[in-house]
Amino acid sequence: ALLALAAAQTFPECTKEVARTDDCAAVINANACYNKFRWNAQTLTCIDGTDNATKQKMVCKCCSCVAKAMCDWATKSKFC
C-alpha cells in the first residue's frame, strides 16, 4: 500500500493565488472546451499557450483548479 501511495501523483493545491495566475486562468477558462472534447488528444487545443509542452506544464500546475478528472488525465498522459 505504501508503494502505491508513493507512486501517486500530487498536484499543487488550487489556492486563490494559484487560480489568479495567467497560466491557471488559461486552464480554468477553457472549461466549455473540455466539456466538448472531454479528456483526449484535443484537450490541449483548448488552452491558450505557445506550444504543447508549455500547455502540459500549465495543466500540471493548475488541474486541481478544474477537476480531479483533469489531473487524472494529465497523469495518464504522462504530462506530470
Secondary structure, DSSP 8 states (H G I E B T S, - for coil): -HHHHHHS-------HHHHTSHHHHHHHTTHHHHHHH-SSTTGGGGS-SSSHHHHHHHHHHHGGGT-HHHHHHHHHTT--
